[in-house]
Amino acid sequence: QVQLVESGGGLVQPGGSLTLSCAAPRKIFISYVMSWYRQAPGKQRELVASITADYIPTTNYADAVKDRFTITRDHAGNTVNLQMNNLKPEDTAVYYCNARLSVFDVWGQGTQVTVSL
């Protein structure tokens, strides 16, 4: 069974930074669109950011995180990273890594991010 392994969540104060990482099998990493989603309590899961598998990848961000979050691929480690700066309480959620190619859709187990004093 394909596994995506997330890491990097935790508790941070408003205005702080965190970096989430998602490790994927090589064959997934080089072919699939990789994304980060989040789900806050009582809310639907939403797309945060995505990055294509092209040689020069295309990125896409939710309006709520533009100019604060950056998604990148680390080819050496087969990981997709989400750098989160200037975090706000409304960023508190479980963050999920996703890999998608056509009808194939793979999810990680999620990592908690809490932004609070």
RORO-796244 format. One line per 5 residues: number of its first residue (from 1); for each residue x, y, z negated of N, C-alpha, C, O. Coordinates in steps of 0.001 Angstrom, whole numbers. Example, Ala and Ser with C-alpha at 12.3 -4.5 7.8 and 13.67 -1.06 7.14 Angstrom:
2
1 = 13190/-5690/-7800/12300/-4500/-7800/13200/-3300/-7800/14236/-3319/-8465 ~ 12850/-2250/-7080/13670/-1060/-7140/12900/30/-7870/13409/1138/-8039 $
This chain:
117
1 = 840/-1193/0/0/0/0/878/1247/0/1821/1370/-782 ~ 539/2167/900/1338/3389/1006/1122/4240/-229/-5/4409/-695 ~ 2209/4771/-750/2121/5614/-1934/2763/6966/-1694/3829/7075/-1088 ~ 2087/7992/-2185/2652/9324/-2256/2848/9611/-3737/1924/9432/-4531 ~ 4039/10052/-4116/4346/10257/-5523/4600/11729/-5773/5563/12305/-5266 $
6 = 3721/12331/-6564/3843/13752/-6881/4606/13946/-8186/4605/13080/-9062 ~ 5255/15096/-8294/5931/15471/-9529/6023/16990/-9601/5832/17683/-8602 ~ 6317/17498/-10798/6574/18925/-10949/5485/19721/-11616/5660/20918/-11844 ~ 4369/19106/-11938/3307/19851/-12608/3676/20167/-14048/4678/19688/-14578 ~ 2828/20996/-14670/3074/21342/-16062/2333/22582/-16477/1427/23054/-15790 $
11 = 2738/23103/-17625/2138/24317/-18188/3061/25494/-17935/4266/25414/-18176 ~ 2492/26583/-17448/3282/27773/-17154/2451/29005/-17503/1223/28976/-17425 ~ 3119/30074/-17883/2429/31309/-18198/2052/32058/-16927/2699/31882/-15894 ~ 1023/32885/-16986/684/33708/-15819/1891/34510/-15349/2636/35074/-16151 ~ 2065/34547/-14040/3219/35217/-13451/4422/34317/-13259/5399/34706/-12620 $
16 = 4358/33121/-13807/5477/32187/-13704/5471/31408/-12401/4638/31628/-11521 ~ 6432/30484/-12303/6607/29699/-11084/6719/28217/-11406/7159/27828/-12488 ~ 6312/27404/-10448/6483/25956/-10498/6730/25460/-9090/6299/26082/-8119 ~ 7432/24327/-8979/7599/23664/-7697/7075/22243/-7806/7529/21466/-8646 ~ 6123/21911/-6955/5614/20547/-6868/6329/19810/-5744/6647/20392/-4707 $
21 = 6577/18523/-5962/7205/17695/-4930/6353/16469/-4666/5718/15931/-5573 ~ 6347/16039/-3430/5610/14845/-3017/6555/13968/-2204/6985/14353/-1116 ~ 6876/12799/-2728/7755/11860/-2040/6910/10893/-1226/5946/10315/-1728 ~ 7287/10725/41/6541/9867/944/7469/8853/1607/8664/9107/1758 ~ 6919/7706/2001/7723/6779/2808/8169/7463/4089/7458/8312/4624 $
26 = 9355/7091/4586/9940/7785/5722/9005/7819/6935/8874/8850/7593 ~ 8358/6686/7226/7527/6613/8430/6298/7519/8320/5763/7980/9328 ~ 5869/7761/7109/4776/8689/6886/5282/10124/7020/4673/10957/7692 ~ 6402/10388/6368/6939/11738/6312/7201/12308/7700/6935/13486/7938 ~ 7726/11481/8637/8146/12009/9935/7003/12157/10921/7181/12752/11984 $
31 = 5835/11629/10593/4748/11617/11582/3470/12321/11136/2720/12843/11961 ~ 3229/12333/9834/1936/12797/9343/1958/14285/9028/2998/14847/8684 ~ 797/14912/9150/600/16249/8592/548/16080/7073/-213/15259/6561 ~ 1351/16850/6364/1418/16763/4911/749/18001/4317/947/19122/4785 ~ -39/17768/3285/-800/18876/2695/-826/18760/1178/-593/17700/597 $
36 = -1116/19887/573/-1424/19937/-860/-2865/20432/-1002/-3262/21431/-402 ~ -3624/19709/-1804/-4976/20096/-2178/-5003/20313/-3687/-4085/19904/-4398 ~ -6054/20954/-4165/-6231/21077/-5609/-7707/20974/-5953/-8589/21276/-5149 ~ -7934/20537/-7180/-9310/20425/-7666/-9360/20900/-9109/-8752/20311/-10002 ~ -10100/21979/-9311/-10308/22512/-10649/-11554/21857/-11258/-12412/21368/-10522 $
41 = -11663/21843/-12584/-12830/21230/-13227/-14135/21832/-12712/-14297/23052/-12682 ~ -15056/20971/-12310/-16352/21419/-11846/-16380/21977/-10437/-17413/22466/-9981 ~ -15257/21908/-9746/-15182/22457/-8384/-14791/21369/-7396/-14282/20312/-7767 ~ -15047/21666/-6117/-14666/20731/-5068/-13172/20808/-4794/-12530/21830/-5038 ~ -12640/19724/-4290/-11251/19718/-3886/-11086/20654/-2690/-11912/20656/-1777 $
46 = -10011/21451/-2702/-9795/22416/-1631/-8366/22337/-1121/-7440/21982/-1851 ~ -8214/22676/146/-6898/22707/764/-6129/23920/254/-6648/25035/224 ~ -4881/23682/-146/-4002/24765/-592/-3039/25154/513/-2908/26332/848 ~ -2357/24152/1084/-1367/24417/2120/-1106/23134/2898/-1258/22031/2374 ~ -711/23297/4156/-375/22140/4978/812/22469/5865/1107/23635/6127 $
51 = 1500/21407/6329/2661/21572/7197/2686/20422/8187/2537/19260/7809 ~ 2875/20752/9453/2879/19714/10473/4218/18993/10516/5163/19376/9827 ~ 4293/17936/11340/5498/17127/11439/6363/17534/12633/7332/16846/12955 ~ 6027/18633/13285/6790/19079/14456/8213/19468/14088/8522/19723/12924 ~ 9078/19509/15103/10475/19915/14873/10517/21313/14256/11276/21571/13322 $
56 = 9702/22194/14786/9492/23503/14130/8071/23454/13595/7122/23696/14342 ~ 7908/23145/12318/6559/22891/11796/5705/24140/11685/6208/25254/11540 ~ 4419/23926/11756/3435/24975/11548/2863/24827/10145/2524/23725/9712 ~ 2762/25933/9453/2198/25904/8105/871/26638/8074/593/27503/8905 ~ 64/26271/7100/-1252/26880/6937/-1522/27008/5444/-1223/26097/4673 $
61 = -2092/28149/5038/-2332/28407/3623/-3754/28880/3378/-4353/29558/4212 ~ -4279/28513/2231/-5545/29086/1789/-5333/30570/1496/-4254/30975/1062 ~ -6349/31364/1731/-6231/32805/1500/-5814/33110/56/-5071/34059/-192 ~ -6292/32309/-882/-6045/32579/-2301/-4575/32435/-2694/-4159/32947/-3733 ~ -3784/31739/-1866/-2385/31488/-2240/-1387/32090/-1256/-178/32002/-1469 $
66 = -1878/32697/-188/-965/33315/793/-73/34322/90/-512/35056/-795 ~ 1174/34342/495/2197/35260/-36/2645/34896/-1446/3495/35580/-2016 ~ 2082/33822/-2020/2535/33366/-3344/3093/31951/-3294/4028/31628/-4026 ~ 2526/31100/-2431/2932/29700/-2333/3655/29480/-1007/3351/30130/-6 ~ 4625/28545/-1014/5350/28175/194/5478/26665/262/5939/26030/-685 $
71 = 5066/26090/1391/5188/24641/1595/6351/24381/2542/6494/25058/3560 ~ 7186/23390/2203/8351/23063/3023/8556/21558/3054/8056/20821/2205 ~ 9306/21128/4058/9713/19725/4165/11199/19609/3839/12015/20404/4303 ~ 11533/18604/3031/12924/18275/2741/13218/16944/3413/12847/15884/2909 ~ 13891/17012/4561/14107/15801/5354/15103/14855/4693/15049/13646/4917 $
76 = 16000/15388/3889/16980/14534/3221/16302/13605/2218/16704/12454/2049 ~ 15264/14124/1555/14609/13331/518/13233/12825/881/12560/12195/65 ~ 12808/13102/2116/11456/12714/2548/10399/13247/1587/9459/12542/1220 ~ 10571/14498/1190/9619/15111/272/9025/16377/872/9643/17052/1695 ~ 7838/16669/446/7166/17920/789/7021/18705/-504/6463/18214/-1486 $
81 = 7525/19917/-490/7543/20729/-1698/6575/21899/-1592/6356/22451/-514 ~ 6010/22259/-2721/5142/23422/-2790/5707/24352/-3857/5582/24093/-5054 ~ 6325/25431/-3409/6846/26438/-4320/5715/27399/-4653/5128/28018/-3765 ~ 5417/27518/-5942/4296/28359/-6381/4829/29486/-7255/5380/29244/-8329 ~ 4664/30710/-6790/5127/31886/-7524/3948/32740/-7969/2839/32623/-7447 $
86 = 4211/33594/-8937/3181/34507/-9447/1881/33758/-9737/805/34142/-9279 ~ 2011/32695/-10500/839/31855/-10782/-188/32591/-11614/144/33415/-12467 ~ -1450/32274/-11345/-2577/32906/-12017/-3411/31839/-12738/-3357/30666/-12367 ~ -4164/32222/-13744/-5010/31229/-14426/-5926/30477/-13471/-6220/29302/-13692 ~ -6377/31136/-12420/-7274/30474/-11474/-6570/29442/-10602/-7223/28735/-9834 $
91 = -5254/29345/-10708/-4510/28290/-10014/-4525/26981/-10809/-4052/25956/-10319 ~ -5061/27012/-12020/-5130/25808/-12838/-5998/24757/-12159/-7151/25016/-11812 ~ -5428/23566/-11974/-6120/22492/-11265/-5229/21252/-11257/-4059/21298/-11636 ~ -5817/20149/-10815/-5012/18973/-10465/-4645/19127/-8992/-5511/19334/-8142 ~ -3364/19023/-8709/-2859/19188/-7343/-2559/17814/-6750/-1893/16983/-7368 $
96 = -3066/17598/-5539/-2927/16322/-4863/-2142/16471/-3569/-2350/17414/-2806 ~ -1256/15547/-3338/-545/15470/-2067/-1366/14606/-1107/-1972/13615/-1514 ~ -1377/14990/160/-2123/14253/1179/-1292/14119/2438/-573/15040/2825 ~ -1398/12963/3071/-773/12714/4365/-1862/12258/5332/-2643/11362/5010 ~ -1918/12867/6510/-2999/12564/7447/-2480/12476/8872/-1723/13332/9330 $
101 = -2906/11413/9569/-2604/11252/10993/-3781/10529/11604/-4008/9348/11340 ~ -4528/11248/12424/-5726/10688/13068/-6678/10193/11990/-7125/10981/11156 ~ -6995/8908/11990/-7946/8381/11008/-7260/7904/9732/-7923/7475/8787 ~ -5949/7978/9710/-5202/7520/8538/-5041/8668/7546/-4580/9756/7892 ~ -5436/8395/6298/-5525/9435/5280/-5016/8840/3973/-5580/7868/3470 $
106 = -3947/9421/3417/-3319/8875/2216/-3255/9959/1152/-2943/11113/1449 ~ -3552/9583/-100/-3561/10539/-1206/-2619/10102/-2322/-2423/8910/-2561 ~ -2049/11076/-2988/-1303/10810/-4205/-2239/10773/-5399/-3449/10958/-5273 ~ -1641/10526/-6578/-2448/10357/-7790/-2795/11680/-8444/-3674/11730/-9305 ~ -2125/12747/-8054/-2396/14070/-8600/-1458/14454/-9726/-970/13598/-10464 $
111 = -1210/15746/-9852/-398/16268/-10942/-1062/17534/-11477/-1521/18379/-10708 ~ -1108/17654/-12802/-1824/18761/-13432/-956/20007/-13465/213/19955/-13846 ~ -1541/21123/-13063/-916/22439/-13203/-1847/23286/-14061/-3020/23466/-13735 ~ -1313/23801/-15155/-2089/24648/-16059/-1382/25978/-16217/-212/26036/-16597 ~ -2112/27053/-15919/-1566/28404/-16034/-2295/29090/-17184/-3482/29405/-17087 $
116 = -1561/29317/-18278/-2194/29856/-19477/-1150/30461/-20394/25/30094/-20354 ~ -1601/31401/-21228/-695/32006/-22206/-416/31006/-23318/327/31311/-24251 $
